[in-house]
């Protein structure tokens, strides 16, 4: 349940921050993304990595659309930041799992 709430807060902050200045937006998005990844299976991590890269690189291209481009670029850039937080925690979890399996042999 806490993971779903973190995901909801992250998405809402990503959208609202495109229109209103929120202090520490990046920190909020990174932390909420990090919490939300805890409910995912390791098989899903690759999708998160790919989505984070795509959103971070592609968000700037949306700025070229007249009238709505800049808010869309901000929203998708913020969602990319959210997924970067998820990716960092996923990488840390994977590294911990690998190190643990190396040292604790059954």
Protein Blocks (a to p, Z undefined) as FASTA:
>chain_A
ZZmmmmmmmmmmmmmmmmpccehklmmmmmmmmmmmmmpcfklmmmmmmmmmmmmmmmmm
mmmpghjlmmmmmmmmmmmmmmmmmmmmmmmmmmmmmmmmmmmcZZ
